């Protein structure tokens, strides 16, 4: 960023250089203890979570929820959730094992 000063006679100074350093981090991992599973059905599940920003973290813009089937680890289903801390995942198959990963995303990246 460059800044100039103008005096009362409207004379402009040379540019001076200003450096601005912003220190921020990606969100920390959402802890298992902060996740709860509710309303389990044969083909759906509701997941809620809580997250508190630590010092030096930017606000969460949205969450990415990744669902992977144990039998097909190459196929992931990814959901983007903004402005809420829950998701209802439908179209699950009874008796199958699923892995669910929740990541917070801020301006710096994914946590």
Buried (B, 14 or more C-beta within 10 A) or exposed (E): EEEEEEEEEEEEEEEEEEEEEEEEBBBEEBEEEBBEEEEEEEEEBBBBBEBEBEEEBBEBEEBBBEBBBEEEEEEEBEBEBEEEBBBEBEEBEEEEEBEBEBBBBBEEEEB
